[in-house]
């Protein structure tokens, strides 16, 4: 696993309890990268550390459009048939 170093003064400036700062940064980064099309839903959800339902809810709260491809549809149809 790789990591990204952030200046401690930037982390300290986040108006949240210290234990909440990393999850906040991970979720914000995941939403932004998904919104811009740099990460798939699954990878963004993984980065955010959330379940599928939780990440869907977060995207909904942020009014982020879902990137739903024909491949996604095919997977959903296959899953529904099982």
mmCIF file of the N, C-alpha and C atoms, coordinates in Angstrom:
data_MODEL
# 
_entry.id   MODEL 
# 
loop_
_atom_site.group_PDB 
_atom_site.id 
_atom_site.type_symbol 
_atom_site.label_atom_id 
_atom_site.label_alt_id 
_atom_site.label_comp_id 
_atom_site.label_asym_id 
_atom_site.label_entity_id 
_atom_site.label_seq_id 
_atom_site.pdbx_PDB_ins_code 
_atom_site.Cartn_x 
_atom_site.Cartn_y 
_atom_site.Cartn_z 
_atom_site.occupancy 
_atom_site.B_iso_or_equiv 
_atom_site.pdbx_formal_charge 
_atom_site.auth_seq_id 
_atom_site.auth_comp_id 
_atom_site.auth_asym_id 
_atom_site.auth_atom_id 
_atom_site.pdbx_PDB_model_num 
ATOM 1   N N  . UNK A 1 1  ? 0.842   -1.175  0.000   1.00 0.00 ? 1  UNK A N  1 
ATOM 2   C CA . UNK A 1 1  ? 0.000   0.000   0.000   1.00 0.00 ? 1  UNK A CA 1 
ATOM 3   C C  . UNK A 1 1  ? 0.884   1.233   0.000   1.00 0.00 ? 1  UNK A C  1 
ATOM 4   N N  . UNK A 1 2  ? 0.525   2.189   -0.809  1.00 0.00 ? 2  UNK A N  1 
ATOM 5   C CA . UNK A 1 2  ? 1.234   3.468   -0.852  1.00 0.00 ? 2  UNK A CA 1 
ATOM 6   C C  . UNK A 1 2  ? 0.557   4.441   0.092   1.00 0.00 ? 2  UNK A C  1 
ATOM 7   N N  . UNK A 1 3  ? 1.253   5.500   0.386   1.00 0.00 ? 3  UNK A N  1 
ATOM 8   C CA . UNK A 1 3  ? 0.660   6.527   1.244   1.00 0.00 ? 3  UNK A CA 1 
ATOM 9   C C  . UNK A 1 3  ? 1.001   7.899   0.693   1.00 0.00 ? 3  UNK A C  1 
ATOM 10  N N  . UNK A 1 4  ? 0.217   8.860   1.116   1.00 0.00 ? 4  UNK A N  1 
ATOM 11  C CA . UNK A 1 4  ? 0.435   10.252  0.740   1.00 0.00 ? 4  UNK A CA 1 
ATOM 12  C C  . UNK A 1 4  ? 0.720   11.017  2.021   1.00 0.00 ? 4  UNK A C  1 
ATOM 13  N N  . UNK A 1 5  ? 1.797   11.754  2.025   1.00 0.00 ? 5  UNK A N  1 
ATOM 14  C CA . UNK A 1 5  ? 2.126   12.562  3.194   1.00 0.00 ? 5  UNK A CA 1 
ATOM 15  C C  . UNK A 1 5  ? 1.502   13.944  3.051   1.00 0.00 ? 5  UNK A C  1 
ATOM 16  N N  . UNK A 1 6  ? 0.795   14.346  4.082   1.00 0.00 ? 6  UNK A N  1 
ATOM 17  C CA . UNK A 1 6  ? 0.225   15.688  4.131   1.00 0.00 ? 6  UNK A CA 1 
ATOM 18  C C  . UNK A 1 6  ? 0.919   16.457  5.238   1.00 0.00 ? 6  UNK A C  1 
ATOM 19  N N  . UNK A 1 7  ? 1.169   17.719  5.027   1.00 0.00 ? 7  UNK A N  1 
ATOM 20  C CA . UNK A 1 7  ? 1.786   18.516  6.082   1.00 0.00 ? 7  UNK A CA 1 
ATOM 21  C C  . UNK A 1 7  ? 0.925   18.479  7.347   1.00 0.00 ? 7  UNK A C  1 
ATOM 22  N N  . UNK A 1 8  ? 1.564   18.311  8.478   1.00 0.00 ? 8  UNK A N  1 
ATOM 23  C CA . UNK A 1 8  ? 0.814   18.204  9.732   1.00 0.00 ? 8  UNK A CA 1 
ATOM 24  C C  . UNK A 1 8  ? -0.003  19.456  10.014  1.00 0.00 ? 8  UNK A C  1 
ATOM 25  N N  . UNK A 1 9  ? 0.483   20.633  9.578   1.00 0.00 ? 9  UNK A N  1 
ATOM 26  C CA . UNK A 1 9  ? -0.295  21.847  9.828   1.00 0.00 ? 9  UNK A CA 1 
ATOM 27  C C  . UNK A 1 9  ? -1.593  21.851  9.019   1.00 0.00 ? 9  UNK A C  1 
ATOM 28  N N  . UNK A 1 10 ? -1.594  21.171  7.873   1.00 0.00 ? 10 UNK A N  1 
ATOM 29  C CA . UNK A 1 10 ? -2.829  21.052  7.081   1.00 0.00 ? 10 UNK A CA 1 
ATOM 30  C C  . UNK A 1 10 ? -3.806  20.135  7.808   1.00 0.00 ? 10 UNK A C  1 
ATOM 31  N N  . UNK A 1 11 ? -3.327  18.985  8.274   1.00 0.00 ? 11 UNK A N  1 
ATOM 32  C CA . UNK A 1 11 ? -4.198  18.078  9.021   1.00 0.00 ? 11 UNK A CA 1 
ATOM 33  C C  . UNK A 1 11 ? -4.717  18.737  10.289  1.00 0.00 ? 11 UNK A C  1 
ATOM 34  N N  . UNK A 1 12 ? -3.852  19.456  10.978  1.00 0.00 ? 12 UNK A N  1 
ATOM 35  C CA . UNK A 1 12 ? -4.258  20.135  12.210  1.00 0.00 ? 12 UNK A CA 1 
ATOM 36  C C  . UNK A 1 12 ? -5.303  21.211  11.949  1.00 0.00 ? 12 UNK A C  1 
ATOM 37  N N  . UNK A 1 13 ? -5.327  21.754  10.736  1.00 0.00 ? 13 UNK A N  1 
ATOM 38  C CA . UNK A 1 13 ? -6.277  22.818  10.401  1.00 0.00 ? 13 UNK A CA 1 
ATOM 39  C C  . UNK A 1 13 ? -7.678  22.283  10.118  1.00 0.00 ? 13 UNK A C  1 
ATOM 40  N N  . UNK A 1 14 ? -7.818  20.973  9.946   1.00 0.00 ? 14 UNK A N  1 
ATOM 41  C CA . UNK A 1 14 ? -9.140  20.391  9.704   1.00 0.00 ? 14 UNK A CA 1 
ATOM 42  C C  . UNK A 1 14 ? -9.937  20.486  10.995  1.00 0.00 ? 14 UNK A C  1 
ATOM 43  N N  . UNK A 1 15 ? -11.082 21.133  10.911  1.00 0.00 ? 15 UNK A N  1 
ATOM 44  C CA . UNK A 1 15 ? -11.914 21.387  12.091  1.00 0.00 ? 15 UNK A CA 1 
ATOM 45  C C  . UNK A 1 15 ? -12.709 20.136  12.458  1.00 0.00 ? 15 UNK A C  1 
ATOM 46  N N  . UNK A 1 16 ? -11.992 19.132  12.938  1.00 0.00 ? 16 UNK A N  1 
ATOM 47  C CA . UNK A 1 16 ? -12.598 17.870  13.359  1.00 0.00 ? 16 UNK A CA 1 
ATOM 48  C C  . UNK A 1 16 ? -11.680 17.249  14.400  1.00 0.00 ? 16 UNK A C  1 
ATOM 49  N N  . UNK A 1 17 ? -12.215 16.361  15.229  1.00 0.00 ? 17 UNK A N  1 
ATOM 50  C CA . UNK A 1 17 ? -11.355 15.676  16.194  1.00 0.00 ? 17 UNK A CA 1 
ATOM 51  C C  . UNK A 1 17 ? -10.231 14.935  15.465  1.00 0.00 ? 17 UNK A C  1 
ATOM 52  N N  . UNK A 1 18 ? -9.057  14.859  16.071  1.00 0.00 ? 18 UNK A N  1 
ATOM 53  C CA . UNK A 1 18 ? -7.906  14.221  15.415  1.00 0.00 ? 18 UNK A CA 1 
ATOM 54  C C  . UNK A 1 18 ? -8.198  12.830  14.855  1.00 0.00 ? 18 UNK A C  1 
ATOM 55  N N  . UNK A 1 19 ? -8.988  12.029  15.564  1.00 0.00 ? 19 UNK A N  1 
ATOM 56  C CA . UNK A 1 19 ? -9.271  10.667  15.101  1.00 0.00 ? 19 UNK A CA 1 
ATOM 57  C C  . UNK A 1 19 ? -10.187 10.636  13.870  1.00 0.00 ? 19 UNK A C  1 
ATOM 58  N N  . UNK A 1 20 ? -10.870 11.739  13.581  1.00 0.00 ? 20 UNK A N  1 
ATOM 59  C CA . UNK A 1 20 ? -11.766 11.807  12.418  1.00 0.00 ? 20 UNK A CA 1 
ATOM 60  C C  . UNK A 1 20 ? -11.093 12.393  11.183  1.00 0.00 ? 20 UNK A C  1 
ATOM 61  N N  . UNK A 1 21 ? -9.923  12.950  11.330  1.00 0.00 ? 21 UNK A N  1 
ATOM 62  C CA . UNK A 1 21 ? -9.295  13.673  10.222  1.00 0.00 ? 21 UNK A CA 1 
ATOM 63  C C  . UNK A 1 21 ? -8.916  12.769  9.053   1.00 0.00 ? 21 UNK A C  1 
ATOM 64  N N  . UNK A 1 22 ? -8.279  11.645  9.323   1.00 0.00 ? 22 UNK A N  1 
ATOM 65  C CA . UNK A 1 22 ? -7.890  10.762  8.220   1.00 0.00 ? 22 UNK A CA 1 
ATOM 66  C C  . UNK A 1 22 ? -9.111  10.242  7.462   1.00 0.00 ? 22 UNK A C  1 
ATOM 67  N N  . UNK A 1 23 ? -10.152 9.736   8.156   1.00 0.00 ? 23 UNK A N  1 
ATOM 68  C CA . UNK A 1 23 ? -11.334 9.297   7.406   1.00 0.00 ? 23 UNK A CA 1 
ATOM 69  C C  . UNK A 1 23 ? -11.974 10.419  6.586   1.00 0.00 ? 23 UNK A C  1 
ATOM 70  N N  . UNK A 1 24 ? -11.973 11.623  7.101   1.00 0.00 ? 24 UNK A N  1 
ATOM 71  C CA . UNK A 1 24 ? -12.531 12.760  6.361   1.00 0.00 ? 24 UNK A CA 1 
ATOM 72  C C  . UNK A 1 24 ? -11.736 12.995  5.085   1.00 0.00 ? 24 UNK A C  1 
ATOM 73  N N  . UNK A 1 25 ? -10.418 13.018  5.198   1.00 0.00 ? 25 UNK A N  1 
ATOM 74  C CA . UNK A 1 25 ? -9.567  13.254  4.026   1.00 0.00 ? 25 UNK A CA 1 
ATOM 75  C C  . UNK A 1 25 ? -9.754  12.134  3.008   1.00 0.00 ? 25 UNK A C  1 
ATOM 76  N N  . UNK A 1 26 ? -9.814  10.887  3.475   1.00 0.00 ? 26 UNK A N  1 
ATOM 77  C CA . UNK A 1 26 ? -9.986  9.751   2.569   1.00 0.00 ? 26 UNK A CA 1 
ATOM 78  C C  . UNK A 1 26 ? -11.322 9.840   1.832   1.00 0.00 ? 26 UNK A C  1 
ATOM 79  N N  . UNK A 1 27 ? -12.386 10.186  2.553   1.00 0.00 ? 27 UNK A N  1 
ATOM 80  C CA . UNK A 1 27 ? -13.706 10.283  1.925   1.00 0.00 ? 27 UNK A CA 1 
ATOM 81  C C  . UNK A 1 27 ? -13.772 11.442  0.938   1.00 0.00 ? 27 UNK A C  1 
ATOM 82  N N  . UNK A 1 28 ? -13.225 12.582  1.315   1.00 0.00 ? 28 UNK A N  1 
ATOM 83  C CA . UNK A 1 28 ? -13.242 13.739  0.411   1.00 0.00 ? 28 UNK A CA 1 
ATOM 84  C C  . UNK A 1 28 ? -12.443 13.457  -0.858  1.00 0.00 ? 28 UNK A C  1 
ATOM 85  N N  . UNK A 1 29 ? -11.296 12.810  -0.696  1.00 0.00 ? 29 UNK A N  1 
ATOM 86  C CA . UNK A 1 29 ? -10.472 12.463  -1.850  1.00 0.00 ? 29 UNK A CA 1 
ATOM 87  C C  . UNK A 1 29 ? -11.201 11.453  -2.736  1.00 0.00 ? 29 UNK A C  1 
ATOM 88  N N  . UNK A 1 30 ? -11.814 10.457  -2.117  1.00 0.00 ? 30 UNK A N  1 
ATOM 89  C CA . UNK A 1 30 ? -12.539 9.436   -2.873  1.00 0.00 ? 30 UNK A CA 1 
ATOM 90  C C  . UNK A 1 30 ? -13.685 10.043  -3.675  1.00 0.00 ? 30 UNK A C  1 
ATOM 91  N N  . UNK A 1 31 ? -14.466 10.915  -3.054  1.00 0.00 ? 31 UNK A N  1 
ATOM 92  C CA . UNK A 1 31 ? -15.587 11.556  -3.748  1.00 0.00 ? 31 UNK A CA 1 
ATOM 93  C C  . UNK A 1 31 ? -15.078 12.389  -4.915  1.00 0.00 ? 31 UNK A C  1 
ATOM 94  N N  . UNK A 1 32 ? -14.043 13.166  -4.679  1.00 0.00 ? 32 UNK A N  1 
ATOM 95  C CA . UNK A 1 32 ? -13.499 14.028  -5.726  1.00 0.00 ? 32 UNK A CA 1 
ATOM 96  C C  . UNK A 1 32 ? -12.954 13.220  -6.899  1.00 0.00 ? 32 UNK A C  1 
ATOM 97  N N  . UNK A 1 33 ? -12.192 12.179  -6.610  1.00 0.00 ? 33 UNK A N  1 
ATOM 98  C CA . UNK A 1 33 ? -11.609 11.366  -7.681  1.00 0.00 ? 33 UNK A CA 1 
ATOM 99  C C  . UNK A 1 33 ? -12.680 10.595  -8.448  1.00 0.00 ? 33 UNK A C  1 
ATOM 100 N N  . UNK A 1 34 ? -13.728 10.154  -7.750  1.00 0.00 ? 34 UNK A N  1 
ATOM 101 C CA . UNK A 1 34 ? -14.838 9.484   -8.436  1.00 0.00 ? 34 UNK A CA 1 
ATOM 102 C C  . UNK A 1 34 ? -15.599 10.484  -9.309  1.00 0.00 ? 34 UNK A C  1 
ATOM 103 N N  . UNK A 1 35 ? -15.906 11.644  -8.756  1.00 0.00 ? 35 UNK A N  1 
ATOM 104 C CA . UNK A 1 35 ? -16.651 12.676  -9.490  1.00 0.00 ? 35 UNK A CA 1 
ATOM 105 C C  . UNK A 1 35 ? -15.958 13.030  -10.803 1.00 0.00 ? 35 UNK A C  1 
ATOM 106 N N  . UNK A 1 36 ? -14.635 13.129  -10.763 1.00 0.00 ? 36 UNK A N  1 
ATOM 107 C CA . UNK A 1 36 ? -13.869 13.524  -11.945 1.00 0.00 ? 36 UNK A CA 1 
ATOM 108 C C  . UNK A 1 36 ? -13.562 12.354  -12.882 1.00 0.00 ? 36 UNK A C  1 
ATOM 109 N N  . UNK A 1 37 ? -13.950 11.138  -12.481 1.00 0.00 ? 37 UNK A N  1 
ATOM 110 C CA . UNK A 1 37 ? -13.747 9.978   -13.339 1.00 0.00 ? 37 UNK A CA 1 
ATOM 111 C C  . UNK A 1 37 ? -12.374 9.344   -13.232 1.00 0.00 ? 37 UNK A C  1 
ATOM 112 N N  . UNK A 1 38 ? -11.612 9.724   -12.214 1.00 0.00 ? 38 UNK A N  1 
ATOM 113 C CA . UNK A 1 38 ? -10.276 9.156   -12.041 1.00 0.00 ? 38 UNK A CA 1 
ATOM 114 C C  . UNK A 1 38 ? -10.296 7.810   -11.331 1.00 0.00 ? 38 UNK A C  1 
ATOM 115 N N  . UNK A 1 39 ? -11.352 7.535   -10.564 1.00 0.00 ? 39 UNK A N  1 
ATOM 116 C CA . UNK A 1 39 ? -11.488 6.259   -9.873  1.00 0.00 ? 39 UNK A CA 1 
ATOM 117 C C  . UNK A 1 39 ? -12.855 5.665   -10.163 1.00 0.00 ? 39 UNK A C  1 
ATOM 118 N N  . UNK A 1 40 ? -12.891 4.343   -10.239 1.00 0.00 ? 40 UNK A N  1 
ATOM 119 C CA . UNK A 1 40 ? -14.165 3.640   -10.369 1.00 0.00 ? 40 UNK A CA 1 
ATOM 120 C C  . UNK A 1 40 ? -14.903 3.724   -9.036  1.00 0.00 ? 40 UNK A C  1 
ATOM 121 N N  . UNK A 1 41 ? -16.180 3.359   -9.062  1.00 0.00 ? 41 UNK A N  1 
ATOM 122 C CA . UNK A 1 41 ? -16.968 3.344   -7.834  1.00 0.00 ? 41 UNK A CA 1 
ATOM 123 C C  . UNK A 1 41 ? -16.313 2.441   -6.793  1.00 0.00 ? 41 UNK A C  1 
ATOM 124 N N  . UNK A 1 42 ? -15.929 1.229   -7.215  1.00 0.00 ? 42 UNK A N  1 
ATOM 125 C CA . UNK A 1 42 ? -15.356 0.270   -6.276  1.00 0.00 ? 42 UNK A CA 1 
ATOM 126 C C  . UNK A 1 42 ? -14.067 0.752   -5.641  1.00 0.00 ? 42 UNK A C  1 
ATOM 127 N N  . UNK A 1 43 ? -13.182 1.318   -6.444  1.00 0.00 ? 43 UNK A N  1 
ATOM 128 C CA . UNK A 1 43 ? -11.908 1.802   -5.906  1.00 0.00 ? 43 UNK A CA 1 
ATOM 129 C C  . UNK A 1 43 ? -12.119 3.035   -5.030  1.00 0.00 ? 43 UNK A C  1 
ATOM 130 N N  . UNK A 1 44 ? -13.028 3.907   -5.428  1.00 0.00 ? 44 UNK A N  1 
ATOM 131 C CA . UNK A 1 44 ? -13.312 5.094   -4.617  1.00 0.00 ? 44 UNK A CA 1 
ATOM 132 C C  . UNK A 1 44 ? -13.926 4.685   -3.283  1.00 0.00 ? 44 UNK A C  1 
ATOM 133 N N  . UNK A 1 45 ? -14.830 3.717   -3.326  1.00 0.00 ? 45 UNK A N  1 
ATOM 134 C CA . UNK A 1 45 ? -15.453 3.216   -2.101  1.00 0.00 ? 45 UNK A CA 1 
ATOM 135 C C  . UNK A 1 45 ? -14.402 2.612   -1.179  1.00 0.00 ? 45 UNK A C  1 
ATOM 136 N N  . UNK A 1 46 ? -13.481 1.869   -1.773  1.00 0.00 ? 46 UNK A N  1 
ATOM 137 C CA . UNK A 1 46 ? -12.389 1.259   -1.009  1.00 0.00 ? 46 UNK A CA 1 
ATOM 138 C C  . UNK A 1 46 ? -11.525 2.338   -0.352  1.00 0.00 ? 46 UNK A C  1 
ATOM 139 N N  . UNK A 1 47 ? -11.176 3.365   -1.112  1.00 0.00 ? 47 UNK A N  1 
ATOM 140 C CA . UNK A 1 47 ? -10.384 4.472   -0.572  1.00 0.00 ? 47 UNK A CA 1 
ATOM 141 C C  . UNK A 1 47 ? -11.118 5.154   0.576   1.00 0.00 ? 47 UNK A C  1 
ATOM 142 N N  . UNK A 1 48 ? -12.421 5.334   0.416   1.00 0.00 ? 48 UNK A N  1 
ATOM 143 C CA . UNK A 1 48 ? -13.220 5.999   1.446   1.00 0.00 ? 48 UNK A CA 1 
ATOM 144 C C  . UNK A 1 48 ? -13.388 5.135   2.690   1.00 0.00 ? 48 UNK A C  1 
ATOM 145 N N  . UNK A 1 49 ? -13.187 3.825   2.546   1.00 0.00 ? 49 UNK A N  1 
ATOM 146 C CA . UNK A 1 49 ? -13.355 2.927   3.684   1.00 0.00 ? 49 UNK A CA 1 
ATOM 147 C C  . UNK A 1 49 ? -14.815 2.722   4.051   1.00 0.00 ? 49 UNK A C  1 
ATOM 148 N N  . UNK A 1 50 ? -15.689 2.764   3.036   1.00 0.00 ? 50 UNK A N  1 
ATOM 149 C CA . UNK A 1 50 ? -17.123 2.655   3.267   1.00 0.00 ? 50 UNK A CA 1 
ATOM 150 C C  . UNK A 1 50 ? -17.697 1.444   2.542   1.00 0.00 ? 50 UNK A C  1 
ATOM 151 N N  . UNK A 1 51 ? -18.855 0.984   3.019   1.00 0.00 ? 51 UNK A N  1 
ATOM 152 C CA . UNK A 1 51 ? -19.580 -0.068  2.312   1.00 0.00 ? 51 UNK A CA 1 
ATOM 153 C C  . UNK A 1 51 ? -20.185 0.526   1.046   1.00 0.00 ? 51 UNK A C  1 
ATOM 154 N N  . UNK A 1 52 ? -20.698 -0.338  0.173   1.00 0.00 ? 52 UNK A N  1 
ATOM 155 C CA . UNK A 1 52 ? -21.343 0.152   -1.050  1.00 0.00 ? 52 UNK A CA 1 
ATOM 156 C C  . UNK A 1 52 ? -22.494 1.094   -0.710  1.00 0.00 ? 52 UNK A C  1 
ATOM 157 N N  . UNK A 1 53 ? -23.334 0.672   0.227   1.00 0.00 ? 53 UNK A N  1 
ATOM 158 C CA . UNK A 1 53 ? -24.492 1.496   0.597   1.00 0.00 ? 53 UNK A CA 1 
ATOM 159 C C  . UNK A 1 53 ? -24.050 2.834   1.180   1.00 0.00 ? 53 UNK A C  1 
ATOM 160 N N  . UNK A 1 54 ? -23.038 2.808   2.036   1.00 0.00 ? 54 UNK A N  1 
ATOM 161 C CA . UNK A 1 54 ? -22.551 4.051   2.644   1.00 0.00 ? 54 UNK A CA 1 
ATOM 162 C C  . UNK A 1 54 ? -21.975 4.996   1.598   1.00 0.00 ? 54 UNK A C  1 
ATOM 163 N N  . UNK A 1 55 ? -21.225 4.443   0.632   1.00 0.00 ? 55 UNK A N  1 
ATOM 164 C CA . UNK A 1 55 ? -20.628 5.302   -0.387  1.00 0.00 ? 55 UNK A CA 1 
ATOM 165 C C  . UNK A 1 55 ? -21.699 5.845   -1.329  1.00 0.00 ? 55 UNK A C  1 
ATOM 166 N N  . UNK A 1 56 ? -22.698 5.018   -1.669  1.00 0.00 ? 56 UNK A N  1 
ATOM 167 C CA . UNK A 1 56 ? -23.827 5.518   -2.473  1.00 0.00 ? 56 UNK A CA 1 
ATOM 168 C C  . UNK A 1 56 ? -24.505 6.681   -1.752  1.00 0.00 ? 56 UNK A C  1 
ATOM 169 N N  . UNK A 1 57 ? -24.720 6.517   -0.455  1.00 0.00 ? 57 UNK A N  1 
ATOM 170 C CA . UNK A 1 57 ? -25.368 7.568   0.337   1.00 0.00 ? 57 UNK A CA 1 
ATOM 171 C C  . UNK A 1 57 ? -24.522 8.841   0.335   1.00 0.00 ? 57 UNK A C  1 
ATOM 172 N N  . UNK A 1 58 ? -23.206 8.689   0.521   1.00 0.00 ? 58 UNK A N  1 
ATOM 173 C CA . UNK A 1 58 ? -22.313 9.849   0.523   1.00 0.00 ? 58 UNK A CA 1 
ATOM 174 C C  . UNK A 1 58 ? -22.353 10.564  -0.822  1.00 0.00 ? 58 UNK A C  1 
ATOM 175 N N  . UNK A 1 59 ? -22.321 9.805   -1.911  1.00 0.00 ? 59 UNK A N  1 
ATOM 176 C CA . UNK A 1 59 ? -22.396 10.422  -3.240  1.00 0.00 ? 59 UNK A CA 1 
ATOM 177 C C  . UNK A 1 59 ? -23.725 11.142  -3.429  1.00 0.00 ? 59 UNK A C  1 
ATOM 178 N N  . UNK A 1 60 ? -24.795 10.552  -2.922  1.00 0.00 ? 60 UNK A N  1 
ATOM 179 C CA . UNK A 1 60 ? -26.102 11.197  -3.009  1.00 0.00 ? 60 UNK A CA 1 
ATOM 180 C C  . UNK A 1 60 ? -26.148 12.499  -2.233  1.00 0.00 ? 60 UNK A C  1 
ATOM 181 N N  . UNK A 1 61 ? -25.575 12.492  -1.037  1.00 0.00 ? 61 UNK A N  1 
ATOM 182 C CA . UNK A 1 61 ? -25.533 13.712  -0.223  1.00 0.00 ? 61 UNK A CA 1 
ATOM 183 C C  . UNK A 1 61 ? -24.765 14.818  -0.931  1.00 0.00 ? 61 UNK A C  1 
ATOM 184 N N  . UNK A 1 62 ? -23.751 14.431  -1.691  1.00 0.00 ? 62 UNK A N  1 
ATOM 185 C CA . UNK A 1 62 ? -22.917 15.403  -2.407  1.00 0.00 ? 62 UNK A CA 1 
ATOM 186 C C  . UNK A 1 62 ? -23.440 15.700  -3.810  1.00 0.00 ? 62 UNK A C  1 
ATOM 187 N N  . UNK A 1 63 ? -24.560 15.060  -4.162  1.00 0.00 ? 63 UNK A N  1 
ATOM 188 C CA . UNK A 1 63 ? -25.176 15.227  -5.485  1.00 0.00 ? 63 UNK A CA 1 
ATOM 189 C C  . UNK A 1 63 ? -24.198 14.913  -6.621  1.00 0.00 ? 63 UNK A C  1 
ATOM 190 N N  . UNK A 1 64 ? -23.462 13.816  -6.443  1.00 0.00 ? 64 UNK A N  1 
ATOM 191 C CA . UNK A 1 64 ? -22.493 13.368  -7.442  1.00 0.00 ? 64 UNK A CA 1 
ATOM 192 C C  . UNK A 1 64 ? -23.191 12.401  -8.389  1.00 0.00 ? 64 UNK A C  1 
ATOM 193 N N  . UNK A 1 65 ? -23.095 12.677  -9.695  1.00 0.00 ? 65 UNK A N  1 
ATOM 194 C CA . UNK A 1 65 ? -23.671 11.776  -10.693 1.00 0.00 ? 65 UNK A CA 1 
ATOM 195 C C  . UNK A 1 65 ? -22.916 10.457  -10.687 1.00 0.00 ? 65 UNK A C  1 
ATOM 196 N N  . UNK A 1 66 ? -23.672 9.369   -10.857 1.00 0.00 ? 66 UNK A N  1 
ATOM 197 C CA . UNK A 1 66 ? -23.049 8.050   -10.910 1.00 0.00 ? 66 UNK A CA 1 
ATOM 198 C C  . UNK A 1 66 ? -22.549 7.789   -12.323 1.00 0.00 ? 66 UNK A C  1 
ATOM 199 N N  . UNK A 1 67 ? -21.412 7.142   -12.414 1.00 0.00 ? 67 UNK A N  1 
ATOM 200 C CA . UNK A 1 67 ? -20.847 6.724   -13.696 1.00 0.00 ? 67 UNK A CA 1 
ATOM 201 C C  . UNK A 1 67 ? -21.316 5.290   -13.916 1.00 0.00 ? 67 UNK A C  1 
ATOM 202 N N  . UNK A 1 68 ? -22.387 5.127   -14.644 1.00 0.00 ? 68 UNK A N  1 
ATOM 203 C CA . UNK A 1 68 ? -22.972 3.806   -14.850 1.00 0.00 ? 68 UNK A CA 1 
ATOM 204 C C  . UNK A 1 68 ? -22.761 3.408   -16.298 1.00 0.00 ? 68 UNK A C  1 
ATOM 205 N N  . UNK A 1 69 ? -21.891 2.437   -16.510 1.00 0.00 ? 69 UNK A N  1 
ATOM 206 C CA . UNK A 1 69 ? -21.517 2.031   -17.865 1.00 0.00 ? 69 UNK A CA 1 
ATOM 207 C C  . UNK A 1 69 ? -22.324 0.809   -18.306 1.00 0.00 ? 69 UNK A C  1 
ATOM 208 N N  . UNK A 1 70 ? -22.189 0.470   -19.574 1.00 0.00 ? 70 UNK A N  1 
ATOM 209 C CA . UNK A 1 70 ? -22.825 -0.747  -20.084 1.00 0.00 ? 70 UNK A CA 1 
ATOM 210 C C  . UNK A 1 70 ? -22.274 -1.977  -19.368 1.00 0.00 ? 70 UNK A C  1 
ATOM 211 N N  . UNK A 1 71 ? -21.004 -1.929  -19.023 1.00 0.00 ? 71 UNK A N  1 
ATOM 212 C CA . UNK A 1 71 ? -20.399 -3.042  -18.278 1.00 0.00 ? 71 UNK A CA 1 
ATOM 213 C C  . UNK A 1 71 ? -21.049 -3.173  -16.903 1.00 0.00 ? 71 UNK A C  1 
ATOM 214 N N  . UNK A 1 72 ? -21.299 -2.045  -16.240 1.00 0.00 ? 72 UNK A N  1 
ATOM 215 C CA . UNK A 1 72 ? -21.983 -2.070  -14.946 1.00 0.00 ? 72 UNK A CA 1 
ATOM 216 C C  . UNK A 1 72 ? -23.369 -2.697  -15.093 1.00 0.00 ? 72 UNK A C  1 
ATOM 217 N N  . UNK A 1 73 ? -24.086 -2.303  -16.153 1.00 0.00 ? 73 UNK A N  1 
ATOM 218 C CA . UNK A 1 73 ? -25.414 -2.849  -16.402 1.00 0.00 ? 73 UNK A CA 1 
ATOM 219 C C  . UNK A 1 73 ? -25.348 -4.355  -16.611 1.00 0.00 ? 73 UNK A C  1 
ATOM 220 N N  . UNK A 1 74 ? -24.394 -4.813  -17.405 1.00 0.00 ? 74 UNK A N  1 
ATOM 221 C CA . UNK A 1 74 ? -24.245 -6.244  -17.658 1.00 0.00 ? 74 UNK A CA 1 
ATOM 222 C C  . UNK A 1 74 ? -23.976 -7.004  -16.361 1.00 0.00 ? 74 UNK A C  1 
ATOM 223 N N  . UNK A 1 75 ? -23.149 -6.448  -15.503 1.00 0.00 ? 75 UNK A N  1 
ATOM 224 C CA . UNK A 1 75 ? -22.866 -7.087  -14.214 1.00 0.00 ? 75 UNK A CA 1 
ATOM 225 C C  . UNK A 1 75 ? -24.112 -7.132  -13.346 1.00 0.00 ? 75 UNK A C  1 
ATOM 226 N N  . UNK A 1 76 ? -24.892 -6.056  -13.347 1.00 0.00 ? 76 UNK A N  1 
ATOM 227 C CA . UNK A 1 76 ? -26.123 -6.026  -12.561 1.00 0.00 ? 76 UNK A CA 1 
ATOM 228 C C  . UNK A 1 76 ? -27.132 -7.048  -13.078 1.00 0.00 ? 76 UNK A C  1 
ATOM 229 N N  . UNK A 1 77 ? -27.259 -7.154  -14.398 1.00 0.00 ? 77 UNK A N  1 
ATOM 230 C CA . UNK A 1 77 ? -28.179 -8.127  -14.993 1.00 0.00 ? 77 UNK A CA 1 
ATOM 231 C C  . UNK A 1 77 ? -27.734 -9.542  -14.641 1.00 0.00 ? 77 UNK A C  1 
ATOM 232 N N  . UNK A 1 78 ? -26.443 -9.798  -14.747 1.00 0.00 ? 78 UNK A N  1 
ATOM 233 C CA . UNK A 1 78 ? -25.905 -11.118 -14.405 1.00 0.00 ? 78 UNK A CA 1 
ATOM 234 C C  . UNK A 1 78 ? -26.176 -11.439 -12.940 1.00 0.00 ? 78 UNK A C  1 
ATOM 235 N N  . UNK A 1 79 ? -25.964 -10.475 -12.079 1.00 0.00 ? 79 UNK A N  1 
ATOM 236 C CA . UNK A 1 79 ? -26.195 -10.676 -10.645 1.00 0.00 ? 79 UNK A CA 1 
ATOM 237 C C  . UNK A 1 79 ? -27.673 -10.954 -10.379 1.00 0.00 ? 79 UNK A C  1 
ATOM 238 N N  . UNK A 1 80 ? -28.559 -10.230 -11.056 1.00 0.00 ? 80 UNK A N  1 
ATOM 239 C CA . UNK A 1 80 ? -29.994 -10.395 -10.848 1.00 0.00 ? 80 UNK A CA 1 
ATOM 240 C C  . UNK A 1 80 ? -30.472 -11.778 -11.289 1.00 0.00 ? 80 UNK A C  1 
ATOM 241 N N  . UNK A 1 81 ? -29.813 -12.366 -12.271 1.00 0.00 ? 81 UNK A N  1 
ATOM 242 C CA . UNK A 1 81 ? -30.205 -13.685 -12.777 1.00 0.00 ? 81 UNK A CA 1 
ATOM 243 C C  . UNK A 1 81 ? -29.774 -14.812 -11.848 1.00 0.00 ? 81 UNK A C  1 
ATOM 244 N N  . UNK A 1 82 ? -28.814 -14.561 -11.002 1.00 0.00 ? 82 UNK A N  1 
ATOM 245 C CA . UNK A 1 82 ? -28.282 -15.624 -10.119 1.00 0.00 ? 82 UNK A CA 1 
ATOM 246 C C  . UNK A 1 82 ? -29.226 -15.978 -9.014  1.00 0.00 ? 82 UNK A C  1 
# 
